[in-house]
Amino acid sequence: MQARGQMSLINDTGAPLADLHVRLGSANSEIARITVPGARLVMDDAENKYRIYHFDQPLAPGARLAVDFTITREQAGFPARGEDTNLIANGSFMNNGDFMPQIGMSQDGFLQDRAKRRKYGLIPERRLPKLGDTAALERNYLGNADWVNSDITLATSAGQTPIAPGRKVEDRVEGGRRIARFVSPQPILSFFSVQSAAYAERSADADGVKLTVYHHPSHAYNVDTMLASMKTSLAYYAKNFGPYQFDYARIIEFPGYETFAQAFAGTIPFSESIGFLAANDDPEKIDYVTYVTAHEVAHQYWGHQIISAEMQGGTLFVETMAQYSALMVMKQLYGEDKIRRFLKYELDNYLRNRGGEIIEELPLNRVENQGYIHYRKGSLVMYLLADRLGEDRVNAMLAGILAAHKFKGAPYLTSTTLVDGYKSLARNDAERQLVSDLFERITLYDLKATAAATRKLADGRWETRLTVDAAKLYADGKGVEKAAPLADTIDVGLFTAKPGQGAFSRTDVLAMTRLPVKSGKQVLVLISKAKPVFAGIDPYNKYVDRNSDDNLVDVS
């Protein structure tokens, strides 16, 4: 691989700039050439791919600088270990850190090993700036990747398809090479990928947006599912959050050396292992191909229209909001009464992983890129708040934030803007307390159905008396819990089949209502037209319940 290009840099620091830090994000790439006008090289750490250039005359505020570069990447022979799986014969996938100089220091290059950090007198853990640190507002959480315009020409083997961010404006074969040019019609983050493989393509239209899935010719199993999810997702997001910024959206398969999907602007690299070769036809399991696709499409809004600051809570505006958006799509596709399967999956993952925290569990508004919090717990929190505050009201508030901060640079957003938005929707003290509990504290619930008895009334209806035992607890970062008073309104329901199992659907719901629940034991009374088989409190697992398996009980 050889990359030649030019970056137009602007000194937006507000002060004269004496030094320019330049690095590469990959150990497998090399800087063949770089020119920094008016500066001389004063440090070259070749092992760590880090350089510092010093300007003979400091770069004035607002001044522009054109940096030309050539980056190469090559693998010769067969290494004993550490083989390059990003640059390969069929299925290359590299991000811009692999083939473009990166400007400025990044904490990603810091020592990670806690023992080594102690050895050199460093604090044991590398932590994000505290929520409210005003200095941190100048950097976003993607390593300060700025909003840019891109113009990329990608050449590859004639039998392969080159893919880069932007609208394709040129595509030709010349000298045994296929050459395509891509120009971004809207600002994108300086965080993107290029890919090349012998792809088959399948496309669909979604209100003027061309959806395309690029896949290995024999890996078409879930392509229609992906296209359907893209179409449904974009329709929901455009209706509720605002317009999509491109007239294209692409999913691109990459080899299963890694097992993730990742959203870049307008393009979504998707591992063959979790998407294209996934056995996704078991009705008893989560349709995770649709779920992951909806999540990555949501990043076209949360992450690629707005981006948050590099501080505590930064991932709330990106990962948690993508999780919420995907859950809304799943609810639309599967119905509210099947959502328990998705919520319980998230809940169980959160509870299981919080036990493995080695530093400190944090409230959601202060999450430090902890996946079990911003993905798993975040899903539950956002779904519950949409349920309590109103999905339409929540989405209108979110659309307002997007419109106000779209493609904006520093000072970057913080989680406080989102939490304040939810607080503004609270209609009473109980709802304000719920927002605070879910975002600003580590709050756990213990909602248990202990017994249920029913009797037939004179008018033919059935009266069911459900005994529940309820508690709320606050935990600190080390897991120490203390009881807190519970006074909330929580879903209770009666059913002819067990929620979340088999073909459970709306027809199995005899009654579902929200009743006041307080700490301790209490009896809740429900009325239904038919005799129930199961009864439960929070039957769809919307709360962060320490044991969600005791929410339902047989009716006697």
Beta strands, then each sheet from edge to edge (+ up, - down):
strand 1: 2-10
strand 2: 17-23
strand 3: 29-35
strand 4: 39-45
strand 5: 50-59
strand 6: 64-73
strand 7: 92-95
strand 8: 102-103
strand 9: 147-148
strand 10: 151-157
strand 11: 161-163
strand 12: 167-174
strand 13: 177-183
strand 14: 188-189
strand 15: 193-197
strand 16: 200-206
strand 17: 209-215
strand 18: 248-254
strand 19: 267-271
strand 20: 442-456
strand 21: 462-475
strand 22: 481-484
strand 23: 487-495
strand 24: 509-518
strand 25: 520-528
strand 26: 534-537
strand 27: 552-554
sheet 1: 1+ 6- 3+
sheet 2: 4+ 5- 2+ 8-
sheet 3: 7+ 15- 11+
sheet 4: 9+ 14-
sheet 5: 10+ 13- 12+
sheet 6: 16+ 17- 18- 19-
sheet 7: 20+ 21- 22+
sheet 8: 20+ 21- 25+
sheet 9: 24+ 23- 26+ 27-
end
